[in-house]
Amino acid sequence: MIYVHRDWNKITKEKLDALKELSVALDAIEGVAERKAFIKANQAAWSEVRHELSLMSFNKCWYTEAREAVSRYQTDHFRPHGRAKQAAKVYSEGYCWLAFDIENFRIVGVLANTQNQEYSEDTVGKADWFPLIEPEKRATLASRSIANESPLLLDPVEQSDSNKISFNDNGEAHPSDDLSPEEKTLVDQSIIHLGIRQSQLNGKRRDKWRECVRKIVKYSRFFKKPKGQRTPEETETMEELAQEIITMASCRSEFSATVRCCLKSHRLEHLAIRDELIPLLLEA
């Protein structure tokens, strides 16, 4: 997972206005059954912005960074509009008022968004999961403010959350080493609920790590030579390899977080440019 910068300028005003109009219409409905029926009848509205939201993550799943390993994309409601699962067989009312709120949309592969065991012995996938660290502070239809909520699930639109997951040379996701034991437990649960730990994903990330290592080995062969001892051809090759590695670590590339972990393990963090933060710097 890496930070996803959401650029609403990529979405036409007509589409944004249509979502707002649906939210207003939903607010005017009082009955629970009628609200559910209205949401179901207008769920096609989520797909209307799926392409634009996908472009914001360079056509990658927002949770796993995969392009193909989690199949087709769906528009996930980070806060579920139907019901919110706190624990096994423990549910709260969902966030129905956010059903058409684009701030609540995430683009996710189907095997990360739905509960399944297709590539895992454990049941993985988000589905209705939205546990809070303090469940008693959950927002409700009657009291809608989410300001006091502390979600257990990591969120790709939160800059700090992406730093809480690391990957090893086998492509496996795990909590970052610098977290406290309590935080590691929570992050590990998030990894499961978001479908980030699946064998097919692990294999693709492992392949990406090995590809990165092959480039690092070649790059280091020239990098370790004193500058004056490199031939012009060696210098050119080293620079080309550096650019290839930088590209692999870019937010535009698949599994860039894995590549960055690989670079860190080889003390080459300077080649891991967090280009997903550039829009924020430009806005500052």
C-alpha positions as CSV (number, residue, x, y, z in Angstrom):
1,M,0.0,0.0,0.0
2,I,1.1,3.5,-0.8
3,Y,-0.5,6.9,-0.4
4,V,-3.1,7.7,-3.1
5,H,-3.5,11.4,-3.8
6,R,-7.1,12.1,-4.9
7,D,-7.4,14.8,-7.5
8,W,-11.1,15.7,-7.9
9,N,-10.2,17.8,-11.0
10,K,-10.0,14.5,-12.9
11,I,-13.7,14.1,-12.4
12,T,-16.2,16.2,-14.4
13,K,-18.4,18.6,-12.5
14,E,-21.4,16.8,-13.9
15,K,-20.5,13.5,-12.3
16,L,-19.6,15.1,-9.0
17,D,-22.9,17.1,-9.0
18,A,-24.8,13.9,-9.8
19,L,-23.4,12.2,-6.7
20,K,-24.2,15.2,-4.6
21,E,-27.8,15.2,-5.9
22,L,-28.2,11.5,-5.0
23,S,-26.9,12.2,-1.5
24,V,-29.4,15.0,-1.1
25,A,-32.2,12.8,-2.4
26,L,-31.1,10.0,0.0
27,D,-31.2,12.4,3.0
28,A,-34.8,13.2,2.2
29,I,-35.9,9.5,2.7
30,E,-36.8,8.6,6.2
31,G,-37.6,4.9,6.1
32,V,-34.8,2.3,6.5
33,A,-36.1,0.0,3.8
34,E,-36.8,2.9,1.5
35,R,-33.2,4.2,2.0
36,K,-31.8,0.7,1.2
37,A,-34.0,0.5,-1.9
38,F,-32.8,3.9,-3.1
39,I,-29.2,3.0,-2.7
40,K,-29.6,-0.2,-4.5
41,A,-31.5,1.4,-7.3
42,N,-28.7,4.0,-7.9
43,Q,-25.6,1.9,-7.2
44,A,-24.6,2.3,-10.9
45,A,-23.5,5.8,-9.8
46,W,-20.4,4.3,-8.1
47,S,-19.2,2.9,-11.4
48,E,-19.6,6.2,-13.2
49,V,-16.4,7.5,-11.4
50,R,-14.5,4.2,-11.2
51,H,-12.3,5.0,-14.2
52,E,-11.3,8.5,-12.9
53,L,-10.6,7.1,-9.4
54,S,-8.5,4.3,-11.0
55,L,-6.4,6.9,-12.8
56,M,-5.5,8.5,-9.4
57,S,-3.7,5.2,-8.4
58,F,-2.3,4.7,-11.9
59,N,-4.7,1.8,-12.5
60,K,-3.7,-0.1,-9.4
61,C,-5.8,-1.5,-6.6
62,W,-5.7,1.1,-3.8
63,Y,-5.2,-1.5,-1.1
64,T,-2.8,-4.0,-2.7
65,E,-1.1,-2.0,-5.5
66,A,-1.9,-4.9,-7.9
67,R,-3.1,-4.5,-11.4
68,E,-4.1,-8.1,-12.2
69,A,-3.6,-10.3,-9.2
70,V,-6.9,-9.2,-7.6
71,S,-9.0,-9.4,-10.8
72,R,-11.4,-6.6,-11.8
73,Y,-11.8,-3.4,-9.8
74,Q,-14.8,-2.4,-7.7
75,T,-15.7,0.9,-6.0
76,D,-15.4,0.1,-2.4
77,H,-17.0,2.1,0.3
78,F,-14.3,2.5,2.9
79,R,-17.1,3.0,5.5
80,P,-19.7,0.4,4.5
81,H,-23.0,1.9,3.6
82,G,-25.0,-1.3,4.5
83,R,-23.6,-2.6,7.8
84,A,-20.3,-2.2,9.6
85,K,-18.6,-5.4,10.9
86,Q,-16.7,-4.8,14.2
87,A,-15.8,-8.4,14.9
88,A,-17.0,-11.9,14.0
89,K,-20.8,-11.8,14.1
90,V,-20.7,-8.3,15.6
91,Y,-22.3,-5.7,13.4
92,S,-23.3,-2.0,13.7
93,E,-25.5,0.1,11.4
94,G,-23.6,1.1,8.3
95,Y,-22.8,4.6,7.0
96,C,-25.8,4.8,4.6
97,W,-25.4,8.6,4.4
98,L,-22.0,8.1,2.8
99,A,-23.3,5.8,0.0
100,F,-22.8,8.5,-2.7
101,D,-20.0,10.5,-1.0
102,I,-17.0,10.3,-3.3
103,E,-14.7,10.9,-0.3
104,N,-15.7,7.4,0.9
105,F,-14.9,5.7,-2.4
106,R,-11.8,3.5,-2.9
107,I,-10.9,1.5,-6.0
108,V,-10.2,-2.1,-5.0
109,G,-9.7,-5.5,-6.7
110,V,-12.5,-7.9,-6.2
111,L,-10.4,-10.5,-4.2
112,A,-9.4,-7.7,-1.8
113,N,-12.8,-6.2,-1.6
114,T,-14.9,-9.4,-1.0
115,Q,-14.3,-12.1,1.6
116,N,-12.7,-15.2,0.1
117,Q,-10.2,-18.0,0.6
118,E,-9.2,-18.3,-3.1
119,Y,-5.5,-17.7,-2.4
120,S,-5.4,-17.9,1.4
121,E,-6.0,-20.5,4.1
122,D,-7.5,-17.6,6.1
123,T,-10.6,-15.7,5.0
124,V,-9.4,-12.4,3.7
125,G,-11.0,-9.4,2.0
126,K,-12.8,-6.3,3.3
127,A,-16.5,-6.9,2.6
128,D,-18.4,-5.3,5.6
129,W,-15.3,-5.0,7.8
130,F,-14.9,-1.7,9.4
131,P,-13.8,-2.2,13.0
132,L,-13.0,0.7,15.2
133,I,-10.4,0.8,18.0
134,E,-13.1,2.5,20.1
135,P,-16.4,1.1,18.9
136,E,-18.4,3.3,21.2
137,K,-17.3,6.3,19.2
138,R,-18.8,5.0,15.9
139,A,-20.8,7.6,13.9
140,T,-24.5,6.9,13.3
141,L,-27.2,8.2,11.1
142,A,-28.5,10.3,14.0
143,S,-24.9,11.5,14.9
144,R,-22.9,11.5,11.7
145,S,-19.6,13.0,12.6
146,I,-16.7,10.6,12.0
147,A,-14.1,13.0,13.5
148,N,-13.8,10.9,16.7
149,E,-13.5,7.5,15.0
150,S,-10.2,5.6,15.0
151,P,-10.5,3.0,12.3
152,L,-8.5,-0.2,12.6
153,L,-8.2,-0.5,8.8
154,L,-5.3,1.3,7.1
155,D,-6.4,3.8,4.5
156,P,-4.4,4.6,1.4
157,V,-5.6,8.2,1.4
158,E,-3.9,8.7,4.8
159,Q,-0.2,9.5,4.3
160,S,1.1,7.9,7.5
161,D,-0.8,4.6,7.0
162,S,1.3,3.4,4.1
163,N,4.4,3.5,6.4
164,K,2.9,0.9,8.7
165,I,3.2,-2.1,6.3
166,S,6.5,-3.6,5.1
167,F,7.3,-6.5,2.7
168,N,10.0,-9.1,2.9
169,D,12.0,-10.9,0.1
170,N,9.3,-13.5,-0.1
171,G,6.7,-10.9,-1.0
172,E,4.9,-11.3,2.3
173,A,3.3,-8.3,4.0
174,H,3.9,-7.6,7.7
175,P,3.7,-4.7,10.1
176,S,6.6,-2.4,10.0
177,D,9.4,-3.1,12.6
178,D,9.3,0.3,14.3
179,L,5.7,-0.1,15.4
180,S,4.8,-1.0,19.0
181,P,3.5,-4.5,19.7
182,E,-0.1,-3.2,20.1
183,E,0.2,-1.4,16.7
184,K,1.6,-4.5,15.0
185,T,-1.4,-6.5,16.1
186,L,-3.8,-3.9,14.7
187,V,-1.8,-3.6,11.4
188,D,-1.7,-7.4,11.0
189,Q,-5.5,-7.5,11.3
190,S,-5.7,-4.7,8.7
191,I,-3.5,-6.7,6.3
192,I,-5.9,-9.6,6.5
193,H,-9.1,-7.6,6.2
194,L,-7.8,-5.6,3.2
195,G,-6.7,-8.8,1.4
196,I,-3.1,-7.8,1.2
197,R,-1.9,-11.2,2.3
198,Q,-2.7,-13.7,-0.4
199,S,-0.5,-16.3,-2.0
200,Q,-0.9,-15.0,-5.5
201,L,-0.1,-11.5,-4.4
202,N,2.9,-12.8,-2.4
203,G,4.2,-14.5,-5.5
204,K,3.9,-11.4,-7.7
205,R,5.6,-9.2,-5.1
206,R,8.4,-11.9,-4.7
207,D,9.0,-11.7,-8.4
208,K,9.1,-7.9,-8.2
209,W,11.6,-8.1,-5.3
210,R,13.9,-10.5,-7.3
211,E,13.7,-8.3,-10.4
212,C,14.8,-5.4,-8.2
213,V,17.7,-7.3,-6.6
214,R,19.0,-8.3,-10.1
215,K,19.2,-4.6,-11.0
216,I,20.7,-3.7,-7.6
217,V,23.5,-6.2,-8.0
218,K,24.4,-4.8,-11.4
219,Y,24.1,-1.2,-10.2
220,S,26.2,-1.9,-7.1
221,R,29.0,-3.4,-9.2
222,F,29.6,0.0,-10.7
223,F,28.5,2.1,-7.7
224,K,31.2,0.6,-5.5
225,K,33.9,1.6,-7.9
226,P,35.5,5.1,-7.2
227,K,34.1,7.6,-9.7
228,G,37.5,8.1,-11.4
229,Q,37.9,4.4,-12.0
230,R,34.6,3.9,-13.9
231,T,34.7,3.9,-17.7
232,P,32.2,6.2,-19.5
233,E,30.3,3.1,-20.5
234,E,30.1,1.9,-16.9
235,T,28.9,5.3,-15.7
236,E,26.2,5.3,-18.4
237,T,25.1,1.8,-17.5
238,M,25.0,2.7,-13.8
239,E,22.9,5.7,-14.5
240,E,20.5,3.7,-16.7
241,L,20.1,1.1,-14.0
242,A,19.5,3.8,-11.4
243,Q,16.7,5.2,-13.5
244,E,15.2,1.8,-14.0
245,I,15.2,1.2,-10.2
246,I,13.7,4.6,-9.6
247,T,11.0,3.8,-12.0
248,M,10.2,0.5,-10.3
249,A,9.9,2.4,-7.0
250,S,7.6,5.1,-8.5
251,C,4.0,5.3,-7.4
252,R,3.1,4.7,-11.1
253,S,4.6,1.2,-11.0
254,E,3.0,-2.0,-9.7
255,F,4.0,-3.1,-6.1
256,S,6.2,0.0,-5.7
257,A,6.0,-0.4,-1.9
258,T,7.7,-3.8,-2.2
259,V,10.4,-2.3,-4.3
260,R,11.0,0.4,-1.7
261,C,11.4,-2.2,1.0
262,C,13.9,-4.0,-1.2
263,L,15.9,-0.9,-1.7
264,K,15.8,-0.1,2.1
265,S,17.1,-3.6,2.8
266,H,20.1,-2.9,0.5
267,R,20.6,0.6,1.9
268,L,19.6,2.3,-1.3
269,E,16.7,4.4,0.1
270,H,17.8,7.4,-2.0
271,L,16.6,5.6,-5.1
272,A,13.1,5.3,-3.6
273,I,11.5,8.6,-4.5
274,R,8.0,9.1,-3.0
275,D,6.6,10.8,-6.1
276,E,3.0,10.3,-4.9
277,L,3.7,13.2,-2.4
278,I,4.7,15.6,-5.2
279,P,1.1,16.9,-5.6
280,L,1.0,17.8,-1.9
281,L,4.2,19.7,-2.2
282,L,2.9,21.7,-5.1
283,E,-0.3,22.5,-3.2
284,A,1.7,23.7,-0.1
